[in-house]
Amino acid sequence: MARAVMNRLRELRARKKWSQADLANAVNVSRQAINTIENGKHDPSITLAYRISAALDVVITEAFIFSSEE
């Protein structure tokens, strides 16, 4: 069974009118790191996921959705 972490970063950034660079600056990572997470190419560490969620003013389960695929 494969596991996937989906995210709503693009939508949540839009609510705040933030660019990827704005979010990256808020959580102290590169814009490229935000891009790879947002596009599902990389899953963030739990610490980074919490930092991103806090910066976007949402709980972690609103920003990141863990799903199991069979």
PDB file of N, CA, C and O in Angstrom, chain B, residues numbered from 101:
ATOM      1  N   MET B 101       0.843  -1.179   0.000  1.00  0.00           N
ATOM      2  CA  MET B 101       0.000   0.000   0.000  1.00  0.00           C
ATOM      3  C   MET B 101       0.889   1.243   0.000  1.00  0.00           C
ATOM      4  O   MET B 101       1.742   1.396   0.874  1.00  0.00           O
ATOM      5  N   ALA B 102       0.696   2.117  -0.963  1.00  0.00           N
ATOM      6  CA  ALA B 102       1.466   3.358  -1.057  1.00  0.00           C
ATOM      7  C   ALA B 102       0.820   4.451  -0.212  1.00  0.00           C
ATOM      8  O   ALA B 102      -0.398   4.497  -0.042  1.00  0.00           O
ATOM      9  N   ARG B 103       1.648   5.302   0.296  1.00  0.00           N
ATOM     10  CA  ARG B 103       1.139   6.426   1.086  1.00  0.00           C
ATOM     11  C   ARG B 103       1.474   7.717   0.361  1.00  0.00           C
ATOM     12  O   ARG B 103       2.527   7.830  -0.267  1.00  0.00           O
ATOM     13  N   ALA B 104       0.591   8.674   0.447  1.00  0.00           N
ATOM     14  CA  ALA B 104       0.803   9.958  -0.207  1.00  0.00           C
ATOM     15  C   ALA B 104       0.378  11.082   0.724  1.00  0.00           C
ATOM     16  O   ALA B 104      -0.582  10.957   1.485  1.00  0.00           O
ATOM     17  N   VAL B 105       1.101  12.157   0.646  1.00  0.00           N
ATOM     18  CA  VAL B 105       0.725  13.360   1.376  1.00  0.00           C
ATOM     19  C   VAL B 105       0.289  14.389   0.346  1.00  0.00           C
ATOM     20  O   VAL B 105       1.087  14.846  -0.472  1.00  0.00           O
ATOM     21  N   MET B 106      -0.969  14.740   0.396  1.00  0.00           N
ATOM     22  CA  MET B 106      -1.506  15.760  -0.489  1.00  0.00           C
ATOM     23  C   MET B 106      -1.425  17.089   0.271  1.00  0.00           C
ATOM     24  O   MET B 106      -1.332  17.102   1.498  1.00  0.00           O
ATOM     25  N   ASN B 107      -1.461  18.193  -0.455  1.00  0.00           N
ATOM     26  CA  ASN B 107      -1.441  19.471   0.239  1.00  0.00           C
ATOM     27  C   ASN B 107      -2.316  20.492  -0.465  1.00  0.00           C
ATOM     28  O   ASN B 107      -2.683  20.332  -1.630  1.00  0.00           O
ATOM     29  N   ARG B 108      -2.635  21.530   0.263  1.00  0.00           N
ATOM     30  CA  ARG B 108      -3.477  22.613  -0.245  1.00  0.00           C
ATOM     31  C   ARG B 108      -2.718  23.934  -0.205  1.00  0.00           C
ATOM     32  O   ARG B 108      -3.321  24.997  -0.055  1.00  0.00           O
ATOM     33  N   LEU B 109      -1.391  23.866  -0.339  1.00  0.00           N
ATOM     34  CA  LEU B 109      -0.570  25.063  -0.172  1.00  0.00           C
ATOM     35  C   LEU B 109      -0.919  26.171  -1.155  1.00  0.00           C
ATOM     36  O   LEU B 109      -0.999  27.340  -0.778  1.00  0.00           O
ATOM     37  N   ARG B 110      -1.125  25.807  -2.404  1.00  0.00           N
ATOM     38  CA  ARG B 110      -1.429  26.834  -3.422  1.00  0.00           C
ATOM     39  C   ARG B 110      -2.696  27.614  -3.031  1.00  0.00           C
ATOM     40  O   ARG B 110      -2.726  28.843  -3.082  1.00  0.00           O
ATOM     41  N   GLU B 111      -3.716  26.883  -2.649  1.00  0.00           N
ATOM     42  CA  GLU B 111      -4.990  27.503  -2.251  1.00  0.00           C
ATOM     43  C   GLU B 111      -4.821  28.357  -0.987  1.00  0.00           C
ATOM     44  O   GLU B 111      -5.327  29.477  -0.916  1.00  0.00           O
ATOM     45  N   LEU B 112      -4.116  27.825  -0.006  1.00  0.00           N
ATOM     46  CA  LEU B 112      -3.943  28.559   1.251  1.00  0.00           C
ATOM     47  C   LEU B 112      -3.052  29.783   1.072  1.00  0.00           C
ATOM     48  O   LEU B 112      -3.271  30.808   1.718  1.00  0.00           O
ATOM     49  N   ARG B 113      -2.051  29.685   0.202  1.00  0.00           N
ATOM     50  CA  ARG B 113      -1.222  30.868  -0.099  1.00  0.00           C
ATOM     51  C   ARG B 113      -2.066  31.945  -0.767  1.00  0.00           C
ATOM     52  O   ARG B 113      -1.924  33.130  -0.468  1.00  0.00           O
ATOM     53  N   ALA B 114      -2.946  31.523  -1.674  1.00  0.00           N
ATOM     54  CA  ALA B 114      -3.796  32.478  -2.392  1.00  0.00           C
ATOM     55  C   ALA B 114      -4.689  33.255  -1.431  1.00  0.00           C
ATOM     56  O   ALA B 114      -4.927  34.448  -1.620  1.00  0.00           O
ATOM     57  N   ARG B 115      -5.178  32.573  -0.405  1.00  0.00           N
ATOM     58  CA  ARG B 115      -6.006  33.263   0.600  1.00  0.00           C
ATOM     59  C   ARG B 115      -5.253  34.425   1.240  1.00  0.00           C
ATOM     60  O   ARG B 115      -5.829  35.477   1.519  1.00  0.00           O
ATOM     61  N   LYS B 116      -3.959  34.219   1.467  1.00  0.00           N
ATOM     62  CA  LYS B 116      -3.142  35.252   2.102  1.00  0.00           C
ATOM     63  C   LYS B 116      -2.511  36.199   1.084  1.00  0.00           C
ATOM     64  O   LYS B 116      -1.842  37.166   1.450  1.00  0.00           O
ATOM     65  N   LYS B 117      -2.734  35.909  -0.198  1.00  0.00           N
ATOM     66  CA  LYS B 117      -2.137  36.686  -1.290  1.00  0.00           C
ATOM     67  C   LYS B 117      -0.616  36.622  -1.221  1.00  0.00           C
ATOM     68  O   LYS B 117       0.076  37.617  -1.438  1.00  0.00           O
ATOM     69  N   TRP B 118      -0.110  35.421  -0.911  1.00  0.00           N
ATOM     70  CA  TRP B 118       1.329  35.187  -0.813  1.00  0.00           C
ATOM     71  C   TRP B 118       1.838  34.444  -2.031  1.00  0.00           C
ATOM     72  O   TRP B 118       1.142  33.603  -2.601  1.00  0.00           O
ATOM     73  N   SER B 119       3.050  34.762  -2.417  1.00  0.00           N
ATOM     74  CA  SER B 119       3.755  33.998  -3.448  1.00  0.00           C
ATOM     75  C   SER B 119       4.478  32.834  -2.769  1.00  0.00           C
ATOM     76  O   SER B 119       4.514  32.739  -1.542  1.00  0.00           O
ATOM     77  N   GLN B 120       5.040  31.971  -3.572  1.00  0.00           N
ATOM     78  CA  GLN B 120       5.855  30.899  -2.995  1.00  0.00           C
ATOM     79  C   GLN B 120       7.033  31.495  -2.228  1.00  0.00           C
ATOM     80  O   GLN B 120       7.421  30.973  -1.182  1.00  0.00           O
ATOM     81  N   ALA B 121       7.596  32.574  -2.738  1.00  0.00           N
ATOM     82  CA  ALA B 121       8.723  33.231  -2.061  1.00  0.00           C
ATOM     83  C   ALA B 121       8.299  33.796  -0.708  1.00  0.00           C
ATOM     84  O   ALA B 121       9.062  33.726   0.256  1.00  0.00           O
ATOM     85  N   ASP B 122       7.100  34.352  -0.626  1.00  0.00           N
ATOM     86  CA  ASP B 122       6.604  34.879   0.649  1.00  0.00           C
ATOM     87  C   ASP B 122       6.505  33.768   1.686  1.00  0.00           C
ATOM     88  O   ASP B 122       6.931  33.941   2.829  1.00  0.00           O
ATOM     89  N   LEU B 123       5.946  32.632   1.291  1.00  0.00           N
ATOM     90  CA  LEU B 123       5.827  31.510   2.215  1.00  0.00           C
ATOM     91  C   LEU B 123       7.202  30.975   2.587  1.00  0.00           C
ATOM     92  O   LEU B 123       7.457  30.667   3.751  1.00  0.00           O
ATOM     93  N   ALA B 124       8.076  30.864   1.616  1.00  0.00           N
ATOM     94  CA  ALA B 124       9.439  30.381   1.877  1.00  0.00           C
ATOM     95  C   ALA B 124      10.140  31.278   2.893  1.00  0.00           C
ATOM     96  O   ALA B 124      10.785  30.781   3.816  1.00  0.00           O
ATOM     97  N   ASN B 125      10.019  32.579   2.732  1.00  0.00           N
ATOM     98  CA  ASN B 125      10.627  33.513   3.680  1.00  0.00           C
ATOM     99  C   ASN B 125      10.035  33.353   5.072  1.00  0.00           C
ATOM    100  O   ASN B 125      10.757  33.441   6.065  1.00  0.00           O
ATOM    101  N   ALA B 126       8.752  33.123   5.154  1.00  0.00           N
ATOM    102  CA  ALA B 126       8.075  32.981   6.450  1.00  0.00           C
ATOM    103  C   ALA B 126       8.528  31.747   7.214  1.00  0.00           C
ATOM    104  O   ALA B 126       8.516  31.740   8.445  1.00  0.00           O
ATOM    105  N   VAL B 127       8.929  30.697   6.492  1.00  0.00           N
ATOM    106  CA  VAL B 127       9.322  29.448   7.160  1.00  0.00           C
ATOM    107  C   VAL B 127      10.818  29.153   7.010  1.00  0.00           C
ATOM    108  O   VAL B 127      11.292  28.091   7.415  1.00  0.00           O
ATOM    109  N   ASN B 128      11.550  30.100   6.426  1.00  0.00           N
ATOM    110  CA  ASN B 128      13.009  30.020   6.329  1.00  0.00           C
ATOM    111  C   ASN B 128      13.514  28.837   5.501  1.00  0.00           C
ATOM    112  O   ASN B 128      14.420  28.110   5.911  1.00  0.00           O
ATOM    113  N   VAL B 129      12.900  28.664   4.319  1.00  0.00           N
ATOM    114  CA  VAL B 129      13.382  27.693   3.333  1.00  0.00           C
ATOM    115  C   VAL B 129      13.423  28.395   1.978  1.00  0.00           C
ATOM    116  O   VAL B 129      12.983  29.538   1.856  1.00  0.00           O
ATOM    117  N   SER B 130      13.942  27.722   0.976  1.00  0.00           N
ATOM    118  CA  SER B 130      13.994  28.317  -0.363  1.00  0.00           C
ATOM    119  C   SER B 130      12.629  28.259  -1.039  1.00  0.00           C
ATOM    120  O   SER B 130      11.770  27.457  -0.674  1.00  0.00           O
ATOM    121  N   ARG B 131      12.450  29.121  -2.027  1.00  0.00           N
ATOM    122  CA  ARG B 131      11.231  29.092  -2.831  1.00  0.00           C
ATOM    123  C   ARG B 131      11.128  27.758  -3.556  1.00  0.00           C
ATOM    124  O   ARG B 131      10.034  27.222  -3.731  1.00  0.00           O
ATOM    125  N   GLN B 132      12.267  27.228  -3.974  1.00  0.00           N
ATOM    126  CA  GLN B 132      12.275  25.951  -4.673  1.00  0.00           C
ATOM    127  C   GLN B 132      11.772  24.827  -3.767  1.00  0.00           C
ATOM    128  O   GLN B 132      11.097  23.913  -4.239  1.00  0.00           O
ATOM    129  N   ALA B 133      12.090  24.885  -2.481  1.00  0.00           N
ATOM    130  CA  ALA B 133      11.599  23.870  -1.539  1.00  0.00           C
ATOM    131  C   ALA B 133      10.074  23.929  -1.460  1.00  0.00           C
ATOM    132  O   ALA B 133       9.405  22.895  -1.482  1.00  0.00           O
ATOM    133  N   ILE B 134       9.532  25.136  -1.369  1.00  0.00           N
ATOM    134  CA  ILE B 134       8.067  25.288  -1.336  1.00  0.00           C
ATOM    135  C   ILE B 134       7.464  24.764  -2.632  1.00  0.00           C
ATOM    136  O   ILE B 134       6.432  24.092  -2.611  1.00  0.00           O
ATOM    137  N   ASN B 135       8.099  25.066  -3.757  1.00  0.00           N
ATOM    138  CA  ASN B 135       7.597  24.609  -5.054  1.00  0.00           C
ATOM    139  C   ASN B 135       7.543  23.091  -5.124  1.00  0.00           C
ATOM    140  O   ASN B 135       6.545  22.537  -5.583  1.00  0.00           O
ATOM    141  N   THR B 136       8.593  22.404  -4.681  1.00  0.00           N
ATOM    142  CA  THR B 136       8.600  20.947  -4.773  1.00  0.00           C
ATOM    143  C   THR B 136       7.580  20.313  -3.832  1.00  0.00           C
ATOM    144  O   THR B 136       6.994  19.280  -4.157  1.00  0.00           O
ATOM    145  N   ILE B 137       7.365  20.921  -2.673  1.00  0.00           N
ATOM    146  CA  ILE B 137       6.340  20.418  -1.749  1.00  0.00           C
ATOM    147  C   ILE B 137       4.952  20.654  -2.335  1.00  0.00           C
ATOM    148  O   ILE B 137       4.113  19.754  -2.361  1.00  0.00           O
ATOM    149  N   GLU B 138       4.723  21.881  -2.804  1.00  0.00           N
ATOM    150  CA  GLU B 138       3.416  22.250  -3.348  1.00  0.00           C
ATOM    151  C   GLU B 138       3.034  21.374  -4.541  1.00  0.00           C
ATOM    152  O   GLU B 138       1.860  21.049  -4.720  1.00  0.00           O
ATOM    153  N   ASN B 139       4.007  20.996  -5.348  1.00  0.00           N
ATOM    154  CA  ASN B 139       3.740  20.191  -6.542  1.00  0.00           C
ATOM    155  C   ASN B 139       3.820  18.689  -6.286  1.00  0.00           C
ATOM    156  O   ASN B 139       3.763  17.897  -7.226  1.00  0.00           O
ATOM    157  N   GLY B 140       3.951  18.294  -5.023  1.00  0.00           N
ATOM    158  CA  GLY B 140       3.919  16.892  -4.669  1.00  0.00           C
ATOM    159  C   GLY B 140       5.170  16.107  -5.016  1.00  0.00           C
ATOM    160  O   GLY B 140       5.147  14.876  -5.017  1.00  0.00           O
ATOM    161  N   LYS B 141       6.264  16.800  -5.310  1.00  0.00           N
ATOM    162  CA  LYS B 141       7.510  16.113  -5.637  1.00  0.00           C
ATOM    163  C   LYS B 141       8.309  15.753  -4.387  1.00  0.00           C
ATOM    164  O   LYS B 141       9.212  14.918  -4.438  1.00  0.00           O
ATOM    165  N   HIS B 142       7.973  16.386  -3.273  1.00  0.00           N
ATOM    166  CA  HIS B 142       8.692  16.162  -2.016  1.00  0.00           C
ATOM    167  C   HIS B 142       7.710  16.343  -0.866  1.00  0.00           C
ATOM    168  O   HIS B 142       6.870  17.243  -0.893  1.00  0.00           O
ATOM    169  N   ASP B 143       7.817  15.488   0.137  1.00  0.00           N
ATOM    170  CA  ASP B 143       7.005  15.645   1.350  1.00  0.00           C
ATOM    171  C   ASP B 143       7.831  16.372   2.400  1.00  0.00           C
ATOM    172  O   ASP B 143       9.000  16.038   2.591  1.00  0.00           O
ATOM    173  N   PRO B 144       7.260  17.351   3.082  1.00  0.00           N
ATOM    174  CA  PRO B 144       8.021  18.076   4.092  1.00  0.00           C
ATOM    175  C   PRO B 144       8.229  17.229   5.342  1.00  0.00           C
ATOM    176  O   PRO B 144       7.475  16.292   5.605  1.00  0.00           O
ATOM    177  N   SER B 145       9.253  17.569   6.101  1.00  0.00           N
ATOM    178  CA  SER B 145       9.406  16.944   7.416  1.00  0.00           C
ATOM    179  C   SER B 145       8.222  17.385   8.264  1.00  0.00           C
ATOM    180  O   SER B 145       7.548  18.362   7.935  1.00  0.00           O
ATOM    181  N   ILE B 146       7.970  16.677   9.338  1.00  0.00           N
ATOM    182  CA  ILE B 146       6.853  17.051  10.213  1.00  0.00           C
ATOM    183  C   ILE B 146       7.066  18.447  10.780  1.00  0.00           C
ATOM    184  O   ILE B 146       6.116  19.217  10.920  1.00  0.00           O
ATOM    185  N   THR B 147       8.308  18.771  11.104  1.00  0.00           N
ATOM    186  CA  THR B 147       8.614  20.107  11.637  1.00  0.00           C
ATOM    187  C   THR B 147       8.297  21.184  10.610  1.00  0.00           C
ATOM    188  O   THR B 147       7.674  22.194  10.938  1.00  0.00           O
ATOM    189  N   LEU B 148       8.720  20.974   9.378  1.00  0.00           N
ATOM    190  CA  LEU B 148       8.444  21.960   8.327  1.00  0.00           C
ATOM    191  C   LEU B 148       6.950  22.037   8.036  1.00  0.00           C
ATOM    192  O   LEU B 148       6.427  23.126   7.799  1.00  0.00           O
ATOM    193  N   ALA B 149       6.265  20.922   8.050  1.00  0.00           N
ATOM    194  CA  ALA B 149       4.816  20.931   7.820  1.00  0.00           C
ATOM    195  C   ALA B 149       4.118  21.780   8.880  1.00  0.00           C
ATOM    196  O   ALA B 149       3.203  22.541   8.564  1.00  0.00           O
ATOM    197  N   TYR B 150       4.544  21.651  10.128  1.00  0.00           N
ATOM    198  CA  TYR B 150       3.960  22.473  11.192  1.00  0.00           C
ATOM    199  C   TYR B 150       4.296  23.946  11.000  1.00  0.00           C
ATOM    200  O   TYR B 150       3.443  24.810  11.202  1.00  0.00           O
ATOM    201  N   ARG B 151       5.534  24.237  10.611  1.00  0.00           N
ATOM    202  CA  ARG B 151       5.914  25.644  10.395  1.00  0.00           C
ATOM    203  C   ARG B 151       5.117  26.257   9.252  1.00  0.00           C
ATOM    204  O   ARG B 151       4.671  27.401   9.346  1.00  0.00           O
ATOM    205  N   ILE B 152       4.940  25.501   8.177  1.00  0.00           N
ATOM    206  CA  ILE B 152       4.156  25.993   7.040  1.00  0.00           C
ATOM    207  C   ILE B 152       2.714  26.240   7.467  1.00  0.00           C
ATOM    208  O   ILE B 152       2.143  27.285   7.154  1.00  0.00           O
ATOM    209  N   SER B 153       2.133  25.298   8.170  1.00  0.00           N
ATOM    210  CA  SER B 153       0.747  25.441   8.629  1.00  0.00           C
ATOM    211  C   SER B 153       0.585  26.666   9.515  1.00  0.00           C
ATOM    212  O   SER B 153      -0.370  27.428   9.363  1.00  0.00           O
ATOM    213  N   ALA B 154       1.513  26.854  10.433  1.00  0.00           N
ATOM    214  CA  ALA B 154       1.449  28.015  11.327  1.00  0.00           C
ATOM    215  C   ALA B 154       1.558  29.316  10.531  1.00  0.00           C
ATOM    216  O   ALA B 154       0.830  30.272  10.801  1.00  0.00           O
ATOM    217  N   ALA B 155       2.451  29.355   9.566  1.00  0.00           N
ATOM    218  CA  ALA B 155       2.616  30.569   8.753  1.00  0.00           C
ATOM    219  C   ALA B 155       1.353  30.875   7.958  1.00  0.00           C
ATOM    220  O   ALA B 155       1.031  32.037   7.714  1.00  0.00           O
ATOM    221  N   LEU B 156       0.640  29.823   7.556  1.00  0.00           N
ATOM    222  CA  LEU B 156      -0.591  30.005   6.786  1.00  0.00           C
ATOM    223  C   LEU B 156      -1.828  30.152   7.679  1.00  0.00           C
ATOM    224  O   LEU B 156      -2.949  30.284   7.188  1.00  0.00           O
ATOM    225  N   ASP B 157      -1.605  30.128   8.996  1.00  0.00           N
ATOM    226  CA  ASP B 157      -2.700  30.297   9.977  1.00  0.00           C
ATOM    227  C   ASP B 157      -3.768  29.215   9.872  1.00  0.00           C
ATOM    228  O   ASP B 157      -4.964  29.497   9.958  1.00  0.00           O
ATOM    229  N   VAL B 158      -3.321  27.974   9.686  1.00  0.00           N
ATOM    230  CA  VAL B 158      -4.235  26.832   9.642  1.00  0.00           C
ATOM    231  C   VAL B 158      -3.650  25.697  10.475  1.00  0.00           C
ATOM    232  O   VAL B 158      -2.458  25.689  10.784  1.00  0.00           O
ATOM    233  N   VAL B 159      -4.492  24.749  10.830  1.00  0.00           N
ATOM    234  CA  VAL B 159      -3.987  23.550  11.495  1.00  0.00           C
ATOM    235  C   VAL B 159      -3.342  22.663  10.435  1.00  0.00           C
ATOM    236  O   VAL B 159      -3.670  22.748   9.252  1.00  0.00           O
ATOM    237  N   ILE B 160      -2.430  21.822  10.874  1.00  0.00           N
ATOM    238  CA  ILE B 160      -1.657  21.007   9.924  1.00  0.00           C
ATOM    239  C   ILE B 160      -2.551  20.125   9.056  1.00  0.00           C
ATOM    240  O   ILE B 160      -2.238  19.896   7.888  1.00  0.00           O
ATOM    241  N   THR B 161      -3.645  19.635   9.601  1.00  0.00           N
ATOM    242  CA  THR B 161      -4.531  18.761   8.822  1.00  0.00           C
ATOM    243  C   THR B 161      -5.336  19.522   7.777  1.00  0.00           C
ATOM    244  O   THR B 161      -5.945  18.908   6.901  1.00  0.00           O
ATOM    245  N   GLU B 162      -5.347  20.833   7.857  1.00  0.00           N
ATOM    246  CA  GLU B 162      -5.992  21.629   6.810  1.00  0.00           C
ATOM    247  C   GLU B 162      -5.027  21.856   5.647  1.00  0.00           C
ATOM    248  O   GLU B 162      -5.454  21.970   4.498  1.00  0.00           O
ATOM    249  N   ALA B 163      -3.746  21.921   5.939  1.00  0.00           N
ATOM    250  CA  ALA B 163      -2.744  22.159   4.903  1.00  0.00           C
ATOM    251  C   ALA B 163      -2.267  20.870   4.241  1.00  0.00           C
ATOM    252  O   ALA B 163      -1.994  20.846   3.041  1.00  0.00           O
ATOM    253  N   PHE B 164      -2.166  19.791   5.035  1.00  0.00           N
ATOM    254  CA  PHE B 164      -1.636  18.522   4.539  1.00  0.00           C
ATOM    255  C   PHE B 164      -2.612  17.408   4.838  1.00  0.00           C
ATOM    256  O   PHE B 164      -3.120  17.290   5.953  1.00  0.00           O
ATOM    257  N   ILE B 165      -2.873  16.588   3.825  1.00  0.00           N
ATOM    258  CA  ILE B 165      -3.826  15.488   3.969  1.00  0.00           C
ATOM    259  C   ILE B 165      -3.078  14.194   3.663  1.00  0.00           C
ATOM    260  O   ILE B 165      -2.553  14.010   2.565  1.00  0.00           O
ATOM    261  N   PHE B 166      -3.040  13.311   4.641  1.00  0.00           N
ATOM    262  CA  PHE B 166      -2.409  11.999   4.461  1.00  0.00           C
ATOM    263  C   PHE B 166      -3.450  11.051   3.914  1.00  0.00           C
ATOM    264  O   PHE B 166      -4.548  10.936   4.459  1.00  0.00           O
ATOM    265  N   SER B 167      -3.106  10.374   2.839  1.00  0.00           N
ATOM    266  CA  SER B 167      -4.046   9.410   2.276  1.00  0.00           C
ATOM    267  C   SER B 167      -3.324   8.107   1.987  1.00  0.00           C
ATOM    268  O   SER B 167      -2.128   8.100   1.694  1.00  0.00           O
ATOM    269  N   SER B 168      -4.042   7.026   2.070  1.00  0.00           N
ATOM    270  CA  SER B 168      -3.512   5.710   1.739  1.00  0.00           C
ATOM    271  C   SER B 168      -4.111   5.287   0.414  1.00  0.00           C
ATOM    272  O   SER B 168      -5.319   5.383   0.197  1.00  0.00           O
ATOM    273  N   GLU B 169      -3.251   4.822  -0.457  1.00  0.00           N
ATOM    274  CA  GLU B 169      -3.704   4.331  -1.769  1.00  0.00           C
ATOM    275  C   GLU B 169      -3.406   2.851  -1.840  1.00  0.00           C
ATOM    276  O   GLU B 169      -2.341   2.410  -1.410  1.00  0.00           O
ATOM    277  N   GLU B 170      -4.317   2.093  -2.370  1.00  0.00           N
ATOM    278  CA  GLU B 170      -4.089   0.649  -2.512  1.00  0.00           C
ATOM    279  C   GLU B 170      -3.657   0.331  -3.924  1.00  0.00           C
ATOM    280  O   GLU B 170      -3.415  -0.832  -4.249  1.00  0.00           O
TER     281      GLU B 170
END
